[in-house]
């Protein structure tokens, strides 16, 4: 179930600010989250979600979890949830205390997708402004993809919906799973755009090859 891949997919944020603040967060520029995703401080313990370190996820019947590993560091860089022919890739990143980074990340994605021969447009969606794209896949054929992002307090959560989930409403269960994610940012100083470390649960670590 767990597989390795190279690279961590971190957004190329050029902001030199290092987030060292703690306590109350300034919500200016952050995504409204009345129904999630959640910050760890907004969720009571014990939490029944699957604990993957930097994120906690609530599963559903038929959902499978895959972890892609950065070969150079051995840490989990991407979590992928699958259900049938639908998939959702998840990454969480540190962000400045008072502003979000999704607008910058979107611009980088648009440039990268367009430069690789894909098609992309910004549209309003369930999680705010999102990207609907067709990206080169195996053999160069364009495959549908949907990028969403949520700016939380000192973190940014990115989701990539693939397969049937690339169409809004194509996988309500995966969309609900994304909305119900808990991000565990921690109090350590981190540069904006730095990947928040995710880990495998002990039982998965024991069986991983």
C-alpha positions as CSV (number, residue, x, y, z in Angstrom):
1,X,0.0,0.0,0.0
2,X,2.9,2.4,0.8
3,X,5.2,3.4,-2.0
4,X,8.2,5.7,-2.5
5,X,8.8,8.6,-4.8
6,X,11.4,11.3,-5.3
7,X,11.0,15.0,-4.3
8,X,8.7,16.6,-1.8
9,X,6.6,18.9,-4.1
10,X,7.2,21.9,-1.9
11,X,5.9,25.2,-3.4
12,X,8.7,27.6,-4.4
13,X,7.8,30.4,-2.0
14,X,10.4,33.2,-2.2
15,X,9.2,35.0,1.0
16,X,12.2,35.1,3.4
17,X,10.0,35.4,6.5
18,X,10.5,32.7,9.0
19,X,7.4,32.0,11.2
20,X,8.5,32.1,14.8
21,X,5.4,33.4,16.4
22,X,3.1,31.5,18.7
23,X,-0.3,32.1,20.3
24,X,-3.2,33.9,18.6
25,X,-3.2,34.1,14.8
26,X,-4.1,37.0,12.6
27,X,-6.8,35.8,10.2
28,X,-6.0,38.5,7.6
29,X,-5.8,36.9,4.1
30,X,-6.6,33.4,5.4
31,X,-9.3,31.1,4.0
32,X,-12.6,31.1,5.9
33,X,-13.0,27.5,7.3
34,X,-16.4,27.3,8.9
35,X,-16.6,23.6,8.0
36,X,-12.9,22.7,7.8
37,X,-10.2,21.8,7.1
38,X,-9.2,22.2,10.8
39,X,-6.3,23.4,12.8
40,X,-5.1,21.0,15.6
41,X,-6.2,23.6,18.2
42,X,-9.7,23.5,16.9
43,X,-10.2,19.8,17.5
44,X,-10.8,18.1,20.9
45,X,-8.8,15.1,21.9
46,X,-8.9,12.1,21.8
47,X,-9.3,12.4,18.0
48,X,-10.4,9.2,16.2
49,X,-8.8,10.3,12.9
50,X,-5.8,8.4,11.4
51,X,-2.7,10.1,12.8
52,X,-0.1,10.8,10.0
53,X,1.9,13.3,11.9
54,X,1.4,16.6,10.2
55,X,-2.2,15.7,9.2
56,X,-4.9,13.6,10.7
57,X,-7.5,12.0,8.3
58,X,-10.9,10.5,8.8
59,X,-11.4,7.5,6.6
60,X,-14.5,5.9,5.1
61,X,-15.4,2.5,3.8
62,X,-13.5,1.7,0.6
63,X,-10.9,4.4,1.1
64,X,-7.2,3.4,0.8
65,X,-4.2,5.4,2.0
66,X,-0.8,5.5,0.2
67,X,2.3,7.3,1.4
68,X,5.0,8.5,-1.1
69,X,8.4,8.8,0.4
70,X,11.2,11.2,-0.3
71,X,14.1,8.9,-1.1
72,X,16.8,11.4,0.0
73,X,15.3,11.9,3.5
74,X,13.0,8.9,4.1
75,X,10.1,11.1,5.1
76,X,6.6,11.0,3.8
77,X,6.1,13.8,1.2
78,X,2.7,13.1,-0.2
79,X,-0.4,11.2,1.2
80,X,-2.8,9.8,-1.5
81,X,-6.3,8.8,-0.7
82,X,-8.0,6.6,-3.3
83,X,-11.5,5.3,-3.7
84,X,-12.3,3.4,-6.9
85,X,-11.1,5.4,-9.8
86,X,-10.9,8.6,-7.8
87,X,-7.8,9.9,-6.0
88,X,-6.8,12.8,-3.7
89,X,-3.1,13.8,-3.1
90,X,-2.5,15.8,0.1
91,X,0.4,18.0,1.2
92,X,0.7,20.5,4.1
93,X,3.1,23.4,4.3
94,X,4.1,26.1,6.7
95,X,2.9,29.6,6.0
96,X,3.3,33.1,7.4
97,X,1.3,33.9,10.5
98,X,-0.9,36.7,9.0
99,X,-1.1,35.9,5.2
100,X,-1.8,32.9,3.0
101,X,0.3,31.5,0.2
102,X,-2.3,29.9,-2.0
103,X,-2.4,32.8,-4.4
104,X,1.4,32.5,-5.0
105,X,1.2,28.7,-5.2
106,X,-1.6,29.0,-7.8
107,X,0.5,31.3,-10.0
108,X,3.4,28.8,-9.8
109,X,1.1,26.0,-10.8
110,X,-0.4,27.9,-13.7
111,X,3.1,28.7,-15.0
112,X,4.3,25.1,-14.6
113,X,1.2,23.5,-16.2
114,X,1.1,25.9,-19.1
115,X,4.9,25.4,-19.6
116,X,4.5,21.7,-19.8
117,X,1.8,21.8,-22.5
118,X,-1.2,21.5,-20.2
119,X,-4.3,23.6,-19.9
120,X,-5.4,25.4,-16.8
121,X,-8.0,27.9,-15.6
122,X,-8.8,29.5,-12.2
123,X,-12.5,29.1,-11.1
124,X,-14.5,29.5,-7.9
125,X,-15.1,26.2,-6.1
126,X,-16.2,24.6,-2.9
127,X,-12.9,25.4,-1.2
128,X,-12.5,28.9,-2.7
129,X,-10.5,29.7,-5.8
130,X,-9.2,26.5,-7.4
131,X,-7.5,25.3,-10.6
132,X,-9.2,23.1,-13.1
133,X,-6.5,21.7,-15.4
134,X,-5.6,19.1,-18.0
135,X,-2.0,17.9,-17.4
136,X,0.2,15.7,-19.5
137,X,0.0,12.1,-18.4
138,X,1.5,8.8,-19.6
139,X,2.1,9.0,-23.3
140,X,1.6,12.7,-23.3
141,X,-2.2,12.5,-23.2
142,X,-3.9,15.2,-21.2
143,X,-5.5,14.1,-18.0
144,X,-8.0,16.1,-15.9
145,X,-6.7,17.4,-12.6
146,X,-8.2,19.8,-9.9
147,X,-6.0,21.7,-7.5
148,X,-7.5,23.2,-4.3
149,X,-5.8,25.0,-1.5
150,X,-6.7,26.2,2.0
151,X,-4.8,28.8,3.9
152,X,-5.0,28.1,7.6
153,X,-3.3,29.7,10.7
154,X,0.4,29.3,10.0
155,X,-0.2,26.5,7.5
156,X,-1.3,25.8,3.9
157,X,-3.1,22.6,2.8
158,X,-3.0,21.6,-0.8
159,X,-5.2,19.0,-2.4
160,X,-4.9,17.5,-5.9
161,X,-8.0,15.6,-7.1
162,X,-7.5,13.1,-9.9
163,X,-9.5,10.6,-11.8
164,X,-13.2,10.9,-11.4
165,X,-12.6,13.3,-8.5
166,X,-11.1,15.9,-10.9
167,X,-14.7,16.9,-11.7
168,X,-16.4,18.8,-8.9
169,X,-18.8,16.4,-7.1
170,X,-17.1,13.4,-8.8
171,X,-16.2,12.0,-5.5
172,X,-18.2,13.5,-2.6
173,X,-16.5,11.2,-0.1
174,X,-13.0,12.4,-1.0
175,X,-14.1,16.0,-1.0
176,X,-15.6,15.4,2.5
177,X,-12.3,13.7,3.6
178,X,-10.3,16.8,2.5
179,X,-12.6,19.1,4.3
180,X,-12.3,17.1,7.5
181,X,-8.5,17.0,7.6
182,X,-6.8,18.3,10.7
183,X,-3.5,20.0,10.1
184,X,-0.9,19.7,12.9
185,X,1.5,22.5,12.3
186,X,3.4,22.4,15.6
187,X,5.2,25.3,17.2
188,X,8.6,25.0,15.6
189,X,10.0,27.8,13.5
190,X,9.5,27.0,9.8
191,X,10.0,28.9,6.6
192,X,6.9,29.6,4.5
193,X,6.5,26.8,1.9
194,X,8.4,24.3,4.0
195,X,6.8,20.9,4.0
196,X,5.1,19.9,7.3
197,X,6.5,16.5,8.2
198,X,4.0,13.6,7.8
199,X,4.7,10.1,9.2
200,X,3.4,6.6,8.9
201,X,1.5,5.1,11.8
202,X,3.5,2.5,13.8
203,X,1.7,-0.5,12.2
204,X,2.5,0.8,8.7
205,X,6.2,1.5,9.6
206,X,6.5,-2.1,10.8
207,X,5.3,-3.6,7.5
208,X,6.8,-1.1,5.1
209,X,9.4,-2.4,2.7
